[in-house]
Amino acid sequence: MSPTLSSALGPLASAVDADVRDLCVTGDGRVWRSDGRGFVTTDIIVDPREARRIGVGLVETAGGRVDDARPLGDAALAGQVRVHVVLPPVARDGAIVTLRFPRHIPVTTEDYLVDSEWDWEELVKQSILITGATGSGKTTLLELLMARIPASERILVIEDIPEISARHPHAVSLCTRAANAEGAGHVTMSALVRESLRMSPDRIVLGEVRGAEVIDLLLALTAGHPGLSSLHARTLGEVPERLTALGMIAGCDPVTIARLSTVAFDRIIHCERTELGIRLSSGLLRRVGDVLEVSR
């Protein structure tokens, strides 16, 4: 941890080590930490005013904004530590600060539990949708697959908040931008997907699809641009409903979404955190009539 980050964290710095993945301050000032196996409370108690100062300072350091007029803040420090802050009155009892830290030791294929031997080199050639619940390891798996893409290929990485560590020599990162105080300058995920097509990409990586940008991604992938993306879903069986719902937000009908999805993605890889580690399961999207389904 850099001296600058340590100073910005204040009393929270003592709870940060090589194993921490999540650090949370609740409204009552208690500090909780997780190494990926569940949260435990620490001995640290932060005064509500101090918690607010730390949260606001971290977001502002990353170029974001959070204050009484805008009580929700989300940012990333150096593309690594992700910060989320909620201020009163939205946070009822006091400022809520949530920090997500990257793994310090790179993950390898040996760290995953799989049902059979996987051909990782073949997977890298495919367009893959990585699914799972929050904290299940979707971004980590995405980074692992990106690292295996040949250096001769150009990757366009698109994110809402920068948190992907692209271990690739020719990865270009784009991030959305919120509107300024006058309501101008807003740059959306959909706009970035469309812009990326003009930037000679060999691969398009969308950090997380969670809105209308799913249609732009599907159109890009079906136009011949291989890609990777992640999607929140608790099980493989939920993926069709999630894709359909997101597509309908963009005004696209379920039949068109099903047709595009089956062509766009060669495979779905689902991440599930278990007591033994992260288990991966694989599935294929298929269209049965006009309904989108997943088969294993």
Backbone bond lengths (Angstrom), bond angles and torsions (degrees), N, CA, C in turn:
res aa  C-N    CA-C-N  psi(-1)  N-CA   C-N-CA  omega(-1)  CA-C   N-CA-C  phi
1 M - - - 1.456 - - 1.524 109.59 -
2 S 1.310 116.62 131.75 1.452 121.56 -177.32 1.526 110.65 -71.47
3 P 1.344 117.34 154.58 1.466 120.12 177.22 1.526 112.24 -58.53
4 T 1.341 116.72 -35.06 1.462 120.21 -179.90 1.520 111.26 -64.39
5 L 1.350 116.53 -45.04 1.456 120.31 179.09 1.519 110.59 -67.10
6 S 1.322 116.79 -41.20 1.464 120.61 179.33 1.520 111.08 -59.51
7 S 1.336 115.94 -41.86 1.458 120.04 178.87 1.522 111.13 -66.10
8 A 1.354 116.64 -40.61 1.463 120.79 -178.67 1.528 111.47 -66.86
9 L 1.328 116.92 -32.04 1.463 120.67 -178.91 1.520 112.47 -76.29
10 G 1.329 117.13 -22.92 1.457 120.30 179.99 1.516 111.69 59.41
11 P 1.348 118.24 -130.06 1.472 120.76 -178.32 1.523 113.87 -64.91
12 L 1.338 117.94 -16.63 1.466 120.00 179.23 1.523 112.06 -71.98
13 A 1.324 117.25 -20.91 1.464 121.24 -175.76 1.524 112.07 -59.81
14 S 1.325 117.40 -30.18 1.463 120.04 -177.81 1.527 112.23 -69.23
15 A 1.331 117.66 -15.79 1.472 121.20 179.35 1.519 112.32 -95.19
16 V 1.328 117.16 2.16 1.465 121.38 -177.39 1.520 110.16 -100.57
17 D 1.335 115.49 125.85 1.459 121.20 174.04 1.521 108.23 -142.98
18 A 1.327 116.90 -170.88 1.464 120.97 -175.44 1.521 112.85 -67.44
19 D 1.341 117.51 -17.83 1.463 120.17 -176.00 1.524 113.84 -96.02
20 V 1.317 118.26 -16.67 1.464 120.06 -173.45 1.523 110.89 -68.83
21 R 1.332 115.92 136.80 1.459 121.90 174.95 1.524 110.97 -114.55
22 D 1.338 116.49 -38.00 1.467 120.68 -179.60 1.521 109.30 -134.03
23 L 1.333 115.51 138.56 1.456 122.59 176.56 1.523 106.95 -133.49
24 C 1.334 116.38 124.51 1.466 120.70 -173.61 1.522 111.28 -129.75
25 V 1.328 114.92 136.64 1.462 121.82 173.75 1.523 107.30 -110.41
26 T 1.328 117.17 122.84 1.453 121.08 179.30 1.529 109.82 -89.94
27 G 1.326 115.91 171.35 1.456 120.49 -174.52 1.513 114.42 -61.60
28 D 1.342 116.90 -23.93 1.462 120.03 179.09 1.525 112.55 -87.80
29 G 1.343 116.98 4.30 1.459 120.75 176.29 1.516 115.12 91.41
30 R 1.337 117.84 -2.98 1.465 119.12 178.14 1.529 110.36 -73.81
31 V 1.321 115.24 148.53 1.462 121.34 -177.94 1.525 109.14 -115.74
32 W 1.328 115.00 126.78 1.458 122.17 179.83 1.519 109.34 -116.30
33 R 1.328 116.85 146.03 1.459 120.86 178.14 1.520 110.22 -133.02
34 S 1.343 114.58 154.03 1.468 120.39 177.85 1.517 109.15 -139.21
35 D 1.327 115.45 140.76 1.463 120.73 173.75 1.524 110.67 -103.39
36 G 1.337 115.47 15.38 1.459 120.72 -179.19 1.509 113.03 103.61
37 R 1.325 115.89 -5.75 1.465 119.54 -178.35 1.522 112.38 -114.60
38 G 1.323 116.13 18.47 1.458 120.16 -179.91 1.514 111.51 117.01
39 F 1.334 116.43 156.53 1.463 121.86 -176.49 1.533 111.67 -86.34
40 V 1.318 114.41 142.61 1.469 121.85 172.20 1.521 106.94 -131.98
41 T 1.324 116.50 147.83 1.444 120.08 179.92 1.522 110.59 -79.99
42 T 1.324 116.38 151.63 1.464 121.76 177.09 1.526 108.46 -107.92
43 D 1.328 115.37 178.97 1.462 120.07 178.57 1.527 112.15 -86.97
44 I 1.328 116.80 1.74 1.457 120.99 -174.84 1.535 110.02 -84.93
45 I 1.314 115.90 131.32 1.458 122.32 173.23 1.531 106.94 -123.24
46 V 1.330 116.26 124.96 1.460 120.75 -176.34 1.528 108.95 -110.12
47 D 1.320 115.99 132.17 1.452 120.41 175.13 1.528 109.18 -60.84
48 P 1.339 119.56 139.04 1.468 121.31 -178.60 1.520 114.06 -52.75
49 R 1.331 117.34 -37.72 1.461 119.65 178.38 1.523 111.35 -67.45
50 E 1.343 116.25 -36.14 1.457 120.64 177.50 1.524 110.87 -69.35
51 A 1.339 116.98 -39.84 1.462 120.60 178.09 1.520 110.22 -61.22
52 R 1.325 116.30 -42.46 1.461 120.40 177.66 1.522 110.78 -62.39
53 R 1.325 116.67 -45.34 1.466 120.57 -179.02 1.526 110.85 -60.83
54 I 1.332 117.02 -42.81 1.465 120.78 -179.78 1.524 110.52 -64.87
55 G 1.338 116.22 -48.08 1.455 119.68 -178.25 1.513 112.84 -62.34
56 V 1.328 117.04 -48.31 1.463 120.93 179.70 1.524 110.57 -62.50
57 G 1.338 116.39 -41.28 1.458 120.11 -179.36 1.517 112.78 -63.60
58 L 1.336 117.34 -40.37 1.464 121.21 179.88 1.524 111.05 -65.76
59 V 1.332 116.52 -43.88 1.464 119.56 179.86 1.523 110.86 -65.05
60 E 1.315 116.77 -43.32 1.463 120.04 -179.73 1.521 111.92 -67.22
61 T 1.330 117.07 -35.05 1.468 120.63 176.47 1.524 110.89 -60.44
62 A 1.328 116.11 -34.39 1.464 121.35 179.93 1.523 112.38 -85.05
63 G 1.336 117.40 4.58 1.458 120.43 178.02 1.504 114.63 89.24
64 G 1.332 117.24 10.39 1.451 120.62 179.12 1.516 112.29 -97.43
65 R 1.313 115.45 -171.33 1.461 120.67 -178.49 1.517 109.79 -143.29
66 V 1.322 115.86 133.40 1.452 121.65 172.42 1.525 107.06 -150.91
67 D 1.328 116.28 126.35 1.461 121.83 -179.58 1.520 108.44 -159.72
68 D 1.339 116.79 -169.82 1.467 119.66 -177.23 1.522 112.02 -62.70
69 A 1.332 116.54 -33.08 1.464 120.06 179.42 1.520 111.99 -76.69
70 R 1.321 116.13 -25.20 1.459 121.67 -179.97 1.531 107.72 -136.18
71 P 1.337 117.58 81.83 1.467 121.77 -169.23 1.523 115.93 -77.68
72 L 1.325 118.25 0.91 1.466 121.89 177.37 1.519 108.92 -114.07
73 G 1.318 117.31 124.94 1.461 120.75 -179.13 1.509 111.72 -131.90
74 D 1.341 116.30 140.78 1.460 122.65 -178.03 1.519 107.59 -141.98
75 A 1.328 117.82 128.50 1.462 120.14 -177.79 1.512 109.24 -159.78
76 A 1.330 116.11 172.68 1.465 121.98 177.56 1.514 108.57 -135.25
77 L 1.320 116.45 134.89 1.453 122.19 179.74 1.518 109.65 -92.86
78 A 1.341 115.74 116.72 1.463 122.01 179.45 1.515 111.62 55.18
79 G 1.341 116.43 30.03 1.455 120.03 179.20 1.510 113.70 68.12
80 Q 1.347 117.22 14.36 1.449 120.61 -175.43 1.526 111.47 -120.32
81 V 1.344 117.36 -79.51 1.458 120.70 -176.77 1.526 109.24 -72.14
82 R 1.306 116.39 120.85 1.461 120.62 179.69 1.517 109.41 -93.33
83 V 1.331 116.17 135.44 1.462 122.85 -175.17 1.521 109.65 -121.71
84 H 1.323 115.98 132.71 1.465 120.61 172.92 1.525 107.98 -132.57
85 V 1.330 116.40 132.26 1.465 121.46 -175.58 1.526 109.67 -131.78
86 V 1.310 115.73 137.13 1.462 122.34 173.24 1.526 107.44 -126.20
87 L 1.328 116.48 124.30 1.461 121.93 -179.14 1.524 110.82 -104.27
88 P 1.349 116.69 157.29 1.463 120.01 172.27 1.530 109.84 -62.13
89 P 1.314 119.88 150.70 1.478 126.25 6.77 1.519 114.17 -86.67
90 V 1.359 117.60 -2.75 1.468 118.84 177.31 1.524 109.81 -61.76
91 A 1.332 116.64 -44.72 1.460 121.69 172.39 1.526 106.71 -85.98
92 R 1.298 117.88 114.02 1.468 121.74 -167.92 1.527 113.10 -65.15
93 D 1.353 116.65 -43.93 1.463 119.54 -170.72 1.525 113.99 -95.85
94 G 1.314 117.58 -16.71 1.455 120.99 -175.99 1.508 109.58 156.54
95 A 1.335 116.65 172.86 1.462 120.80 -177.33 1.527 111.71 -57.88
96 I 1.340 115.79 135.63 1.464 122.39 176.48 1.518 107.94 -111.72
97 V 1.320 116.16 122.42 1.466 121.85 -177.75 1.524 108.65 -119.11
98 T 1.324 116.19 129.25 1.462 121.75 179.40 1.521 108.93 -125.61
99 L 1.325 116.87 124.31 1.458 122.25 -179.57 1.521 109.77 -119.30
100 R 1.317 116.68 134.97 1.470 122.12 175.38 1.526 107.81 -117.97
101 F 1.340 116.46 123.75 1.454 122.35 -177.12 1.524 110.63 -105.33
102 P 1.322 118.13 147.17 1.463 121.00 178.75 1.530 111.07 -77.80
103 R 1.303 115.41 160.43 1.466 120.47 172.31 1.514 109.25 -71.18
104 H 1.332 116.61 138.48 1.465 120.13 179.48 1.529 112.01 -86.62
105 I 1.334 115.66 -24.03 1.467 120.24 179.31 1.523 107.69 -105.67
106 P 1.340 118.99 119.08 1.467 121.11 -178.42 1.530 111.98 -57.20
107 V 1.316 115.57 139.25 1.461 121.43 178.48 1.524 109.24 -79.24
108 T 1.322 116.61 144.13 1.461 122.14 174.48 1.527 108.44 -118.65
109 T 1.307 115.85 171.61 1.462 119.72 179.77 1.532 111.60 -62.51
110 E 1.332 116.65 -24.63 1.463 120.65 -179.38 1.528 112.34 -70.58
111 D 1.328 117.14 -15.84 1.465 120.87 -178.45 1.521 112.96 -80.29
112 Y 1.335 117.41 -7.95 1.460 120.71 -176.53 1.519 111.54 -103.60
113 L 1.314 114.89 149.91 1.463 121.60 174.79 1.517 108.01 -97.56
114 V 1.323 117.20 121.30 1.457 122.09 178.83 1.516 108.91 -128.40
115 D 1.323 115.69 152.82 1.467 120.78 -175.30 1.526 112.59 -73.06
116 S 1.330 116.27 -26.21 1.465 120.06 -179.67 1.523 108.19 -150.88
117 E 1.303 117.02 178.18 1.460 120.78 179.74 1.523 109.96 -69.32
118 W 1.335 115.75 126.81 1.462 120.96 -179.73 1.514 110.73 -102.05
119 D 1.319 116.23 142.46 1.463 121.64 175.09 1.526 107.59 -91.36
120 W 1.331 116.09 89.07 1.454 120.93 -175.62 1.525 112.30 -64.38
121 E 1.313 117.50 -34.77 1.463 119.96 -179.96 1.525 111.25 -65.56
122 E 1.318 116.29 -34.01 1.464 119.93 177.36 1.529 110.45 -72.48
123 L 1.340 116.59 -37.78 1.463 120.48 179.18 1.525 111.54 -59.90
124 V 1.332 116.43 -37.73 1.468 120.98 -177.57 1.527 111.43 -61.68
125 K 1.321 117.52 -25.56 1.461 121.03 -178.75 1.523 112.35 -80.49
126 Q 1.322 117.35 -9.34 1.456 121.48 -171.83 1.525 112.59 -101.01
127 S 1.327 116.01 162.67 1.460 122.10 169.50 1.522 107.15 -88.85
128 I 1.331 115.83 122.82 1.464 120.05 -170.33 1.521 110.61 -127.68
129 L 1.323 115.39 137.76 1.453 122.63 172.11 1.526 107.21 -105.42
130 I 1.327 116.68 119.07 1.459 122.36 -178.91 1.524 108.20 -98.40
131 T 1.313 116.80 124.54 1.459 120.91 -176.04 1.525 110.95 -122.03
132 G 1.323 114.92 164.22 1.454 120.30 178.62 1.513 110.75 157.60
133 A 1.315 116.01 170.86 1.456 121.26 178.27 1.527 109.64 -78.47
134 T 1.318 116.14 172.68 1.458 121.00 177.08 1.528 110.09 -59.48
135 G 1.331 116.26 131.81 1.459 120.63 178.46 1.514 115.30 77.34
136 S 1.325 117.37 13.10 1.468 120.09 -177.76 1.525 113.16 -85.81
137 G 1.326 118.09 -6.39 1.464 120.09 177.10 1.511 114.60 102.86
138 K 1.326 118.06 20.43 1.470 120.95 -177.90 1.531 111.86 -62.92
139 T 1.333 116.47 -48.46 1.466 120.23 -177.82 1.523 110.95 -65.27
140 T 1.320 117.18 -38.38 1.463 120.80 179.41 1.521 110.94 -62.85
141 L 1.332 116.86 -42.76 1.460 120.39 178.18 1.520 110.39 -66.36
142 L 1.321 117.51 -39.42 1.457 121.48 178.02 1.524 110.27 -59.88
143 E 1.339 117.15 -43.32 1.465 121.44 178.47 1.527 111.39 -63.49
144 L 1.325 116.26 -38.56 1.464 120.58 179.32 1.526 110.84 -63.53
145 L 1.317 116.89 -44.15 1.459 120.49 179.17 1.528 110.99 -66.41
146 M 1.341 117.47 -39.82 1.458 120.88 178.34 1.527 111.31 -61.04
147 A 1.330 116.34 -38.39 1.459 120.45 -178.32 1.523 112.27 -64.88
148 R 1.344 116.81 -20.95 1.463 121.07 -178.86 1.528 112.80 -93.23
149 I 1.325 117.05 -3.78 1.462 120.07 177.66 1.530 109.00 -71.70
150 P 1.328 119.28 135.13 1.471 121.52 -178.18 1.530 112.16 -53.32
151 A 1.325 115.57 141.97 1.461 121.34 -178.22 1.521 112.65 -63.26
152 S 1.321 117.40 -20.01 1.469 121.17 179.87 1.521 112.89 -73.98
153 E 1.332 117.93 -9.04 1.464 121.53 -177.88 1.525 111.20 -98.55
154 R 1.312 116.16 146.49 1.464 123.84 179.32 1.524 109.52 -100.05
155 I 1.339 116.30 126.28 1.455 121.90 -176.30 1.524 109.50 -111.91
156 L 1.325 116.71 130.69 1.459 122.80 173.77 1.521 108.35 -104.07
157 V 1.323 116.88 114.91 1.459 122.81 -178.62 1.528 109.06 -102.21
158 I 1.321 116.73 125.17 1.464 122.05 -177.08 1.525 108.88 -121.60
159 E 1.352 116.13 126.63 1.458 120.47 -177.56 1.518 111.12 -140.77
160 D 1.318 114.44 157.68 1.456 120.82 172.46 1.530 108.73 -81.69
161 I 1.324 116.22 -50.19 1.465 123.50 173.54 1.517 106.98 -121.98
162 P 1.337 119.61 127.83 1.457 120.53 -175.82 1.529 112.97 -68.56
163 E 1.323 116.78 115.56 1.461 120.73 177.06 1.520 112.79 -142.37
164 I 1.317 118.61 -4.94 1.465 121.21 177.94 1.515 109.79 -82.49
165 S 1.327 116.36 127.05 1.461 121.59 174.17 1.525 106.97 -96.96
166 A 1.304 115.71 100.09 1.467 120.52 -174.79 1.517 110.49 -82.57
167 R 1.327 116.26 103.24 1.462 120.52 177.55 1.533 108.55 -86.36
168 H 1.319 114.83 66.94 1.458 121.48 -177.54 1.519 108.25 -147.94
169 P 1.344 118.58 137.47 1.472 120.71 -174.54 1.516 115.34 -68.65
170 H 1.350 118.47 -20.67 1.464 119.42 -177.06 1.524 110.46 -130.37
171 A 1.338 114.41 57.77 1.463 121.22 176.44 1.519 108.63 -108.63
172 V 1.325 116.26 128.10 1.462 122.51 179.74 1.527 107.78 -112.39
173 S 1.325 116.92 127.61 1.462 121.33 -174.47 1.518 112.04 -106.69
174 L 1.329 116.18 134.49 1.453 123.48 176.51 1.532 108.67 -124.18
175 C 1.340 116.38 142.23 1.461 120.77 -179.81 1.521 110.64 -131.08
176 T 1.311 115.69 148.60 1.458 120.43 177.11 1.525 110.40 -68.79
177 R 1.311 115.97 166.01 1.459 120.91 176.95 1.521 109.03 -138.73
178 A 1.331 115.84 135.01 1.454 120.45 177.84 1.522 109.95 -77.18
179 A 1.308 116.18 159.06 1.460 120.73 177.76 1.525 110.30 -67.36
180 N 1.317 116.52 150.82 1.460 120.21 177.70 1.532 109.99 -80.17
181 A 1.335 116.06 -173.75 1.465 120.41 -176.17 1.520 112.74 -60.23
182 E 1.344 116.22 -25.10 1.463 120.53 179.31 1.526 112.49 -89.19
183 G 1.333 116.19 0.23 1.458 120.10 -179.89 1.507 114.84 83.38
184 A 1.336 116.76 12.66 1.469 120.99 -179.01 1.526 110.67 -109.05
185 G 1.324 114.89 163.50 1.461 120.72 174.29 1.512 115.85 86.81
186 H 1.326 117.70 9.85 1.464 120.53 -178.90 1.535 110.02 -70.26
187 V 1.339 116.58 128.00 1.462 122.38 176.62 1.523 107.87 -120.90
188 T 1.324 117.17 118.51 1.456 122.07 -174.52 1.523 112.21 -95.75
189 M 1.326 115.17 167.99 1.463 120.98 175.88 1.526 110.10 -63.35
190 S 1.320 116.45 -40.79 1.463 120.13 179.66 1.522 110.80 -59.40
191 A 1.334 116.07 -43.85 1.469 120.24 179.77 1.522 110.83 -62.90
192 L 1.330 116.93 -39.44 1.463 120.28 -178.80 1.527 111.68 -69.05
193 V 1.337 116.92 -37.01 1.470 119.43 176.32 1.524 110.10 -61.31
194 R 1.324 116.20 -44.37 1.469 119.79 179.66 1.532 111.15 -65.56
195 E 1.329 116.99 -40.53 1.464 120.31 178.89 1.519 111.62 -65.69
196 S 1.327 116.94 -35.41 1.462 120.61 -177.57 1.522 112.21 -61.61
197 L 1.327 116.98 -27.96 1.463 120.61 -179.46 1.526 111.69 -67.16
198 R 1.330 116.82 -19.07 1.464 121.34 178.81 1.528 112.11 -94.52
199 M 1.332 116.44 6.53 1.459 120.83 -174.47 1.529 112.49 -112.29
200 S 1.317 116.15 25.82 1.478 123.31 176.87 1.527 113.44 53.13
201 P 1.339 118.26 51.88 1.468 118.98 -179.57 1.528 112.63 -79.99
202 D 1.324 115.77 142.21 1.457 120.49 166.37 1.523 109.39 -91.53
203 R 1.319 115.79 -30.82 1.469 121.75 176.65 1.524 109.31 -137.44
204 I 1.319 115.77 146.32 1.459 121.83 173.62 1.524 107.69 -117.04
205 V 1.323 115.82 126.38 1.460 121.40 179.54 1.523 108.09 -117.98
206 L 1.314 115.83 116.68 1.460 121.52 176.36 1.522 106.99 -104.88
207 G 1.345 115.75 112.31 1.460 119.63 -172.56 1.516 113.97 -50.04
208 E 1.316 116.51 -47.12 1.456 120.73 178.00 1.519 109.01 -154.48
209 V 1.308 116.36 129.14 1.462 120.34 176.89 1.520 107.74 -97.21
210 R 1.344 115.82 124.72 1.457 118.86 -177.12 1.522 112.98 -147.60
211 G 1.326 116.85 17.41 1.451 118.94 -179.64 1.512 111.50 -161.60
212 A 1.321 115.43 -152.28 1.458 121.94 -174.98 1.520 113.30 -63.84
213 E 1.351 117.11 -17.10 1.469 119.64 -179.77 1.523 112.26 -65.15
214 V 1.348 117.58 -12.09 1.461 119.60 179.48 1.528 110.98 -58.67
215 I 1.338 118.05 -35.78 1.461 120.56 -179.06 1.527 110.49 -68.07
216 D 1.330 117.42 -42.39 1.462 120.17 177.80 1.525 110.64 -62.89
217 L 1.337 116.69 -37.93 1.458 120.14 178.03 1.526 110.48 -65.80
218 L 1.326 117.52 -46.60 1.466 120.71 -179.70 1.526 111.27 -61.17
219 L 1.323 116.42 -40.43 1.467 119.75 178.75 1.529 110.79 -65.48
220 A 1.328 117.01 -38.66 1.469 120.44 179.40 1.521 110.79 -66.64
221 L 1.335 116.71 -43.46 1.465 119.91 -177.67 1.527 111.91 -70.24
222 T 1.320 116.63 -34.76 1.467 118.80 178.80 1.527 111.91 -77.60
223 A 1.335 116.33 -10.21 1.469 119.77 176.90 1.520 112.13 -89.26
224 G 1.326 116.83 3.70 1.455 119.45 175.31 1.511 115.63 107.08
225 H 1.342 117.98 11.21 1.465 121.19 177.82 1.523 108.66 -102.98
226 P 1.333 119.41 105.70 1.464 120.00 177.58 1.525 110.28 -60.50
227 G 1.327 116.87 153.92 1.455 117.86 -177.96 1.504 114.02 -161.96
228 L 1.329 113.13 174.01 1.454 122.56 177.36 1.521 107.90 -132.20
229 S 1.322 116.45 147.00 1.455 120.47 174.31 1.517 108.39 -158.47
230 S 1.325 115.44 164.87 1.462 120.27 176.45 1.511 109.97 -122.66
231 L 1.320 115.59 158.91 1.464 122.39 -176.29 1.517 108.61 -149.65
232 H 1.326 117.53 134.64 1.454 120.90 175.92 1.527 109.76 -73.88
233 A 1.321 115.53 125.18 1.470 121.87 175.17 1.521 107.39 -162.09
234 R 1.306 117.10 137.07 1.460 119.96 -177.05 1.523 112.64 -75.62
235 T 1.341 116.92 -30.75 1.457 121.49 -179.59 1.521 109.06 -140.24
236 L 1.315 116.33 165.20 1.465 120.56 174.75 1.524 110.86 -60.68
237 G 1.321 115.74 -36.77 1.463 119.92 -177.60 1.515 114.01 -64.75
238 E 1.343 116.78 -21.59 1.462 120.15 -179.74 1.530 112.99 -81.76
239 V 1.325 116.97 -15.72 1.467 120.45 -172.49 1.527 113.24 -58.77
240 P 1.338 120.28 -47.36 1.471 118.96 179.14 1.520 113.22 -56.72
241 E 1.345 117.19 -42.61 1.461 120.23 -179.80 1.522 111.08 -65.32
242 R 1.330 117.05 -39.45 1.462 120.86 179.77 1.526 110.45 -65.08
243 L 1.334 117.08 -46.37 1.462 120.00 179.00 1.522 111.43 -61.86
244 T 1.331 115.43 -42.77 1.464 119.56 -179.77 1.523 111.45 -63.61
245 A 1.335 116.56 -43.36 1.466 120.48 -179.26 1.527 111.02 -63.93
246 L 1.335 117.17 -43.31 1.463 120.44 -179.93 1.523 110.83 -65.57
247 G 1.327 116.40 -39.14 1.457 119.83 178.49 1.516 112.16 -65.11
248 M 1.326 116.15 -36.61 1.459 120.00 -179.90 1.523 111.29 -69.62
249 I 1.347 116.94 -26.89 1.464 120.00 174.21 1.529 109.65 -59.88
250 A 1.347 115.42 -34.84 1.463 120.46 -179.93 1.527 112.18 -84.37
251 G 1.345 116.61 2.15 1.457 120.21 177.97 1.508 114.10 86.32
252 C 1.336 117.49 16.97 1.462 121.74 -178.87 1.531 109.19 -97.09
253 D 1.315 118.01 139.82 1.458 121.16 -177.81 1.534 110.44 -78.64
254 P 1.341 118.22 153.91 1.463 122.60 -176.25 1.529 114.34 -57.16
255 V 1.319 118.03 -35.05 1.469 120.42 -178.68 1.530 110.31 -65.63
256 T 1.321 116.97 -45.03 1.465 120.76 179.15 1.518 110.73 -65.13
257 I 1.337 116.92 -39.77 1.459 120.98 178.28 1.528 110.28 -61.12
258 A 1.333 116.01 -43.62 1.466 120.13 179.94 1.519 111.15 -62.94
259 R 1.324 116.83 -43.54 1.464 120.83 -179.29 1.522 111.37 -64.24
260 L 1.333 116.94 -43.58 1.469 120.51 -179.76 1.532 111.52 -67.79
261 S 1.330 116.53 -42.30 1.467 120.53 -175.29 1.518 112.54 -63.94
262 T 1.328 117.18 -40.38 1.462 120.09 -178.15 1.528 111.89 -67.55
263 V 1.333 116.57 -26.68 1.467 120.43 177.67 1.520 110.92 -86.59
264 A 1.330 117.18 -36.14 1.462 121.53 -173.23 1.518 112.52 -69.14
265 F 1.340 118.00 -43.98 1.465 120.87 -173.52 1.521 111.29 -107.94
266 D 1.331 114.74 126.83 1.465 119.79 176.36 1.515 111.23 -77.44
267 R 1.330 116.33 -27.56 1.470 119.62 -173.98 1.523 110.65 -159.62
268 I 1.334 115.68 151.78 1.463 122.39 169.92 1.527 107.47 -112.61
269 I 1.320 115.99 134.40 1.463 120.47 173.54 1.524 107.38 -117.96
270 H 1.322 116.32 120.99 1.463 121.31 -177.69 1.523 109.84 -102.26
271 C 1.347 115.81 131.95 1.466 122.61 179.32 1.523 109.71 -103.17
272 E 1.304 116.06 131.94 1.466 121.05 177.88 1.528 108.92 -135.71
273 R 1.320 115.94 121.99 1.460 120.28 179.37 1.526 109.60 -81.93
274 T 1.337 116.12 123.68 1.457 122.13 179.47 1.527 109.18 -122.23
275 E 1.329 116.55 176.29 1.460 120.64 178.44 1.525 111.82 -64.57
276 L 1.327 116.94 -26.11 1.468 121.16 -178.60 1.528 112.46 -90.76
277 G 1.330 117.71 -10.76 1.461 121.19 -177.17 1.521 110.63 137.23
278 I 1.311 115.88 -168.78 1.466 120.28 -178.78 1.527 109.63 -87.27
279 R 1.328 115.40 120.24 1.460 121.19 179.14 1.522 109.26 -97.50
280 L 1.333 115.12 133.47 1.456 121.22 178.85 1.521 110.03 -107.69
281 S 1.312 115.17 136.59 1.464 120.51 173.03 1.514 107.97 -130.61
282 S 1.309 115.93 149.29 1.460 121.09 -173.10 1.522 110.73 -118.19
283 G 1.319 115.83 145.67 1.454 120.89 177.89 1.511 111.79 -148.00
284 L 1.324 115.66 167.39 1.456 122.16 178.85 1.522 109.29 -122.28
285 L 1.320 116.43 139.54 1.457 120.53 174.29 1.519 108.88 -81.98
286 R 1.308 116.55 136.45 1.460 120.42 176.08 1.528 108.66 -142.27
287 R 1.300 114.81 156.19 1.467 120.68 179.88 1.522 108.57 -108.28
288 V 1.314 115.26 119.30 1.468 121.52 177.32 1.524 106.45 -107.96
289 G 1.327 115.99 102.43 1.460 120.20 -170.84 1.514 108.01 68.98
290 D 1.308 116.66 -119.31 1.458 121.23 176.85 1.516 112.13 -109.24
291 V 1.336 116.39 13.60 1.466 121.34 -176.41 1.523 110.16 -108.35
292 L 1.327 116.73 137.84 1.444 122.56 178.84 1.521 108.99 -89.16
293 E 1.345 117.17 131.51 1.447 122.08 179.72 1.528 109.88 -136.17
294 V 1.342 115.69 167.33 1.463 122.44 177.17 1.519 107.85 -117.11
295 S 1.323 116.28 132.03 1.464 121.37 174.18 1.513 108.65 -119.74
296 R 1.320 116.62 150.99 1.459 120.96 -179.69 1.509 109.93 -101.14
